[in-house]
Amino acid sequence: MKKYVLAALLAASTLSMGIPGPAAGQQARYTTDPGREAATAGAIGGLLLLRQWVLDEPSVGPQSFDRTWVGSSFEESATRYSSEAWRAWTDRMLVGIWASALASAVLPASQGDGERWGRLVSLAEAGLLTLGTTEILKLAVGRHRPYTYNATLSDERIAYLVGADSADARASFPSGHASLAFAGATFSASMLTTTHDWPTYGDAAIWALTMGAATSVAIGRVRAGKHFPTDVIVGAALGTVLGLLAPACHEIGDGLCNLKYADSSPAPLDISLLSVPVR
């Protein structure tokens, strides 16, 4: 699922090359800066290259399953879950959240359409940075998933949960679904509330809906037996920070990076992203 999200982000970044900058007299809220985008693209490329070539995936064998739980009771509850319905729900919700995030980046803003390039670039950065950071942490920590402690699961069910990649059994911390869901949700809410003149209750409703959707993904990953509560809590925090940080660094004037509008070329970012081999 995460690979599909990555592919969608790369495609959105490439297709958005044709979106023009603001027309004369049109005020934009978000923009890009060539130097900052090059630095971000370098950071993303470094994360993906590290994931691809440097860190070894932890080996997993039969001894990695049906283990004795010795942790806290708070975490132990996750070892009793293995719901296929919840797993499917989290996959569908993640797709929906990122579809909403993409829509929030391309929908006409109150000021007009001209700032969409800056919004799309920040969306790609939020997703790629979240995905890259999550993958590096997974490999570095190598925590067993909750289902490896569940002695009630059949061998067939274990084989299904592991899938073709046996190393997935040690990719519990942090939750990639939770980090990506919260990154997409916070990005959507941020975009929709800053580029449109909603009433106050409208802003509150948007934040409640998007964060509620992301929370359902986090809960679903625990109920699916894929993650411990701390996995989704850390993933949610990571995604929230990056989902807010990326657009803030593209905001003109009083934004985090204090940018001024520049009609920058998207080519450096797109070339850097597309040149990174990802498996």
VOGUGU-197290 format. One record per residue: residue in one letter; x, y, z of N, C-alpha, C, CB in turn. Coordinates in steps of 0.02 Angstrom, whole numbers, plus 50000, padded with zeros to 5 digits. Glycine has a CB too. Layout:
AXYZXYZXYZXYZ
...
//
This chain:
M500414993950000500005000050000500435006350000499535000050061
K500975006450041501395012350044501745013649978501905011550100
K501905008249941502225009249876501755012649827502455002549848
Y501095011049833500605014349790500555021749806499915010949797
V500585023449871500565030449891501175034049863500545031049967
L501765030849867502375033849841502315035149766502975029449855
A502055030149729501975030949657501505036649641501725024449626
A500965037249679500485042649668500795049549680499875041849713
L501215049949732501555056249747502025058249691501925055749813
L502405053449666502865054849611502485057049548503295048749596
A501925053549535501525055349476501235062349483500965050249466
A500975063949542500695070649553501225076049545500385071149623
S501825074649570502365079549564502535080649491502975077149602
T502545075349451502725075949380502175079449341502855069049351
L501545077349351500995080249313500885087549328500365076349327
S501055089549388500935096549408501435101349377500975097149483
M501915098849338502385103349305502035108249259502905099349266
G501445106249233501095110549186500655115849218500685106449141
I500625116049284500195120849318500545127649321500005118449389
P500245132849295500585139349293500595142649361500235143849244
G501025147849367501045151849428500465156749428501715155549434
P500425160849480499875165549485499865170549427499925169349551
A499275172149405499195177049352499325184049380498495176549320
A499395188749335499525195549356498965198049401499605200149295
G499145201049457498655203749503498345198549549498125207049464
Q498555192349542498255187049584498725185649643498145180549543
Q498445185549703498855184649762498875177249781498575188749821
A499485174449787499565167549807499755167049880500105164149763
R499585161349910499755160249980500355155549986499165157350018
Y500435151049938500985146149940501415146749877500705139049946
T502055145549885502505145949828503075140949838502775153149820
T503565141149793504145136849798504775141149795504155131349742
D505315138449821505955141749819506475136749794506155144449890
P506835138249739507285133249709507785130349757507645136449652
G508105134549797508615131949844508315127349896508975137649877
R507745129549924507435125449976507175118949948506875129350009
E506895119149888506635112949858507205108149842506235114549794
A507775110849819508345106449805508595103049868508915110549772
A508605106849924508815103849988508335098450011508885109250041
T507685099850004507185094850023507215088649980506485097850020
A507305089749914507365084049868507975079849886507405086449796
G508515083149906509115079549927508985075349989509685084349939
A508615078250037508455074550098508015068550083508095079150149
I507515069450039507085063950020507485058549984506505066449975
G507905060649938508315055749902508775051949948508715059249849
G509065055549998509495052150046509125046950086509805057250092
L508515048550108508125043650146507965037450104507475046850170
L507765038650041507585032949999508185028749980507235035449936
L508755032049968509365028249953509605024250013509915033049929
L509535027250072509725023650133509285017550143509665028250195
R508645018350130508175012750134508335007450082507455015250125
Q508565009550025508675004849970509325000949975508665008549905
W509865004349995510525001349986510925000450050510905005449940
V510815004550101511275004550158511044999850213511345011450185
L510425000550235510184996650292509954989650270509615000250327
D510184984650305509974977750291509304976450324510494972650315
E508864973050288508224971150317508334965550367507724969050262
P508014965850425508104960550475507844953850450507764962350540
S508224948650462508014941950441507474939350489508604937050439
V507004935650462506454933050502506374925650486505784936950487
G506344921650537506254914550528505704911850571506904910850543
P505604905250573505064902350613505104904250687505064894850607
Q505724905250712505794906950783505524913850800506524906550802
S505364917650748505104924450759504364924650775505244928650699
F504024918850773503304918650783503124914750846502964915750722
D502504915850868502254912450928502724913550987502164904850915
R502894919850999503354921651051502984923051117503764927751031
T503334923151172503034924551237503074932051250503394920551294
W502494934951266502474942151277502724943751347501754944751268
V503184948551351503464950451416503404958051427504204948351420
G503014961451385502944968651391502364970651435502864971751324
S502134976851427501604979651468500924977051447501614987251465
S500444977351492499764975151477499434979851426499334974851541
F499644986151426499384991051378499544988951307499674998051392
E500134986451296500334984151229500094977051214501094984451223
E500014973051267499834966051256499154965251222499824962451322
S498714969951231498044969351200498094968451125497624975451217
A498594971451094498664970951021498834963950998499184975750997
T499134959951042499334953151022498734948451016499824950351072
R498144950751037497554946451033497134947950971497134947351095
Y497344952750931496954954750873497244952050808496904962450869
S496804950750760497014948850693496404949250647497334941650691
S496184955450633495564956450596495714958450524495144961850629
E495484954250477495564955750406495114961650386495404949550363
A494534962150417494084967750402494394974450419493414966850439
W494724974850477495054981050496495644982450451495274980650569
R496014977350431496584978450386496344981450320496964971850373
A495814978550292495534981150229495274988250238494974976550203
W494964989650295494704996350308495275001450308494334996450376
T495824999850341496385004650345496675006050276496925001950391
D496705000950234496965002050165496505006750127497024995350128
R495855005550131495385009850095495385016950122494675006950099
M495415017650187495415024350217496045028150199495355023850293
L496615024750196497235028150178497205030850107497825023350185
V496925026950062496835029349993496365035349992496545023649947
G495825035050030495345040550032495645046850061494745038650072
I496055046150113496365051950145496835055450096496745049850208
W497235051450059497705054550012497365057149949498245049649994
A496805054149931496405057049877496145063949898495815052349857
S495935064449960495695070949987496265075949991495385069950056
A496855073550010497435078050014497605080749945498045074350044
L497595076449895497735078649826497195083649803497765072649778
A496575082249819496035086849801496125093649834495355083949819
S496335093649897496435100049933496995104149902496585098750006
A497465100649868498025104149837497845107049769498615099549830
V497375104049734497225106249666496565110049659497205100249620
L496135109649710495495113349706495625120849705495045111549764
P495215124649668495305131949667495245134849738494775135249621
A495705139249754495695142549818495285148949814496415144149842
S495155151949871494765158149872495115163549832494655160449943
Q495795163449832496165168549796496245166849722496845169349827
G496075160649701496165158649632496585152349626496485164249592
D496735150349564497065144049552497835144449551496835141249487
G498105150349550498815151149533499305148049581498965158049527
E499115146649643499585144249692499615136649696499415147049759
R499275133249651499235125949657499915122449652498785123249603
W500385125349614501035122049609501375121549678501485125949560
G501365126949716501665126849782501315121849828501635133649813
R500665121249822500295116449863500455109249844499545117649857
L500515107949779500665101149757501375099049777500595100649681
V501845103649772502525102049792502555100549867503005107849775
S502195104449907502195103249979501855096649996501855108950016
L501355094749957501025088249968501515082549954500405087549924
A501865082949898502355077749881502895077349934502665079049812
E503125083049958503645083050009503395079950075503895090150021
A502785081750094502515078950156502475071350153501815081950169
G502215068750097502145061550091502805057950086501735059950031
L503265060550046503905057150036504335057350099504275060149977
L504345063050133504725063550195504435058950249504745070750220
T503775058650253503455054250301503605046950286502695055350302
L503545045050223503665038150204504395036250215503475037050131
G504865040550194505565039050202505775038550274505975044350168
T505555043250316505725043050387505445036950421505475049350422
T504825035250405504505029350434504875022950416503785028750411
E505065022250353505415016250331506095015450365505505016250256
I506455020950373507105020750406507015018550479507455027550402
L506525021350513506405019550583506205012250589505855023950613
K505795009750543505595002750545506204998150542505125001150486
L506654999650496507244995450488507724996150547507604997250424
A507785002150573508245003350628508004999850692508325010750641
V507345000050705507074997050767506964989550760506415000550786
G506674987450704506554980350692506084977050742507194976750693
R505574980550763505114977850813504634972850782504714983550846
H504524967150817504054962150793503344964750795504124955650834
R502954962850745502254964750744501864960750797501944963650674
P501294963250819500904959750871500704952650852500284963650887
Y500564951350789500334944650771500864939350781500094944550699
T501504941350786502024936250798501994933550869502714939250785
Y501594936750913501504934350981500844930750991501554940251030
N500454930250938499784927450943499794919950928499304931050893
A499774915950981499824908650974499194905550946499984905551041
T498654909250942498024906450918497974906550841497434910250947
L498434909850808498394910350735498664903950702498794916350710
S498334901950649498554896050611499164897750569497984893350567
D499514892550546500094893650503499894897150438500454887050487
E499294895450414499054898550352498934906050362498404895150328
R498644907850420498514914850434499174918750443498084915550497
I499664915650476500314918850484500634920050417500774914550528
A500594915050373500894915650306500554921250267500834909050267
Y499904921950275499534927350241499744934150268498774926350249
L499804934750333499984941050363500684943250343499934940650438
V501144938450340501834940150322501874941950248502304934250337
G501514938150206501524939450134502184937350102501404946750121
A502344940550047502954938650010503584941150044502914941449939
D503544946250086504134949150118504144947050191504134956850111
S504564942150208504574939650277504824944950326505014933450282
A505224949750303505474954950347504914959450373506004959150311
D504324959150342503764963250364503564961550436503164962250318
A503724955550458503564953650527503944957750578503704946250537
R504484960950557504864965250603504854972450578505594962750609
A504274974650558504194981550535503624984950571504074981750458
S503584983850637503014986350675503074993650694502924982150737
F503674995950710503765002650737504145007250690504135002350804
P503845012950674503165015350689502685013050635503145023050696
S502055014450643501555012450594501585017050533500855012550625
G501715014050475501715017950413501025020250394502015013850358
H500525016150404499835018250389499645024250431499335012350400
A499815024050496499635029550541500015035950522499785027750614
S500665035350508501045041350491500805044450426501795039650486
L500675040350376500435043050312499715045750318500455037650258
A499305042350358498615044750366498595051550400498205039750407
F498985052450453498985058850487499335064250447499315058150555
A499845062450408500155067350364499665069850313500775064450329
G499295065250281498795067150232498225071050262498525061050196
A498005068950321497435072250354497605079350375497195068250414
T498195080250407498385086950429498515091550370498995086650475
F498805088750316498915092750256498245095050228499305088750203
S497775090450221497115092250194496775097650235496665086050191
A496765096650301496435101550344496775108350340496415099050416
S497445108150339497815114450335497675118150270498565113150341
M497685114550214497555117650149496845120350145497675112650093
L496365116250164495665118150156495475124050201495215112250171
T495795124650258495615130150304496015136450292495715127850375
T496575136050256496975142050243496845144950174497705140550251
T496595141050128496495143550060495755144850044496765138650010
H495315143850093494605145150083494325149050142494205138450073
D493845153150129493545157250181492935153750210493345164150152
W493065148450249492515145050283492335148850347492705137650299
P491725147950370491555150450437491935146450490490785150150450
T491955148950550492345145750603492135138550614492275149550668
Y491485137250615491255130350625491445125950566490505130250637
G491515128950507491735125050449492445122550457491665129150386
D492885126950481493585124950494493605119350546493995130950518
A493215120150599493205115050651492955108350624492775117250710
A492445108550581492175102350553492685098950508491535103950513
I493055102850469493565099950425494105096450465493875105350380
W494345099750517494865096650559494585090350594495115101650612
A493975090650617493685084850651493615078950604492995086750681
L493385080150543493285074750494493945071750473492915077350434
T494435075950456495065073250431495455069550486495505078850403
M495475072350545495835069150600495455062950625495955073950658
G494795063150620494405057250638494545051450591493665058850638
A494605053050526494765047850477495455044850490494745050750406
A495945049150505496615046750520496625042550584497105052650526
T496245044650634496215040850696495915033950685495795044650749
S495425033450640495125026850626495645022250594494515027650580
V496105025050554496635020950525497095018350580497035025050473
A497275022750626497725020750681497405015250724497895026850725
I496775016150741496425011050780496375004550741495715013450800
G496235005150677496154999150635496794995150629495935001150567
R497374998450630498004994850625498134990750688498584999650613
V497914993150745497974989250806497494983350805497844993650868
R496874984650785496384979250783496544974050729495694982250770
A496924975950679497124971150627497704966750650497314974750564
G497994968150708498554964350732499214966350700498434957050721
K499214972050667499824974250632500274978650675499624978050570
H499984982050724500374986850763500174987050836500324993750732
F500654988950878500514990350948500274997550955501154989050991
P499934999151011499705006051020500265011251013499385006751088
T500855009851041501395014751036501635015650964501975012651080
D501565010450923501745011050852501325016350817501675004250816
V500675016050829500225020850795500255027750827499515018250796
I500395028050892500455034650924501055038450897500525033751001
V501625034950892502225038250865502125039750791502845033750875
G501825035150754501685036350683501235042350673501375030250651
A500725042950715500265048650710500625055250724499675047750759
A501055055250775501435061350791501895063250735501825060350856
L502245058350706502705059650650502325062450590503075053250631
G501775059250572501385061550515501095068450526500845056750500
T500865069950586500565076450601501085081950594500275076550672
V501685080750621502215085850617502395087250544502835083550656
L502515082050504502725083050435502155085550391503005076550406
G501535083450408500955085850370500835093250380500345082050389
L501035095950437500975103150450501595106950428500845104450524
L502175103750435502805107150420502885108550346503385102850444
A502705103750303502815104650231502445110650203502595098350195
P501795111450214501465117450188501695123850223500715116850195
A501865123350287502105129350322502745132050291502215127850397
C503155127550264503785129650232503675132350162504275123850231
H503065132050137502915134850071502475140950076502575129550028
E502295142950137501845148550145502215155150138501505148150214
I501925159650101502255166050087502185170750146501945169250023
G502705174650157502675179950208502805177350277502005183250206
D502265176150316502345174250386502395166750397501785177050425
G502515162950344502595155750351503245153950386502565152450284
L503345147550398503925145150435504585147150403503895137650442
C504605146950335505225148550300505255155650274505315143750242
N504745159750288504735166750270504895167850196505235170650313
L504535164250152504665164650081504325170650048504425158250047
K504635172949995504315177849952504135174249888504785184049939
Y503625176849852503415173249792503975173149740502785176549762
A504085167249711504575166449657504285161549607505265163949684
D504315163449543504065159049490504595153949473503855163149427
S504705149249519505265144449512505085138749467505475141849581
S505585135849437505495130149393505435123749433506065129449342
P504955119349417504885113149454505385107849436504195110449444
A505775108949383506215103649357506685100649408506605106349300
P507045104849450507525101649496507205096649543507865106949537
L506615098149569506285093549615506075087249580505675096849647
D505765087849521505515081949486506075077449464505105084049426
I506625080349439507185076149417507475072349476507725080449383
S507545075849533507845072549592507405066849616507945077649648
L506745067849617506295062649641506285056649594505595065449650
L506235057949531506155052549483506785048649472505915055149417
S507365051349493507985047749482508135042849538508555052649474
V507725042749590507845038349647507505031549636507605041549713
P507885026049631507555019549622507245017149688508065014249597
V506625015349686506265013149746505945006349731505715018249767
R506035001749778505734995149768505174993949818506264989649775
//
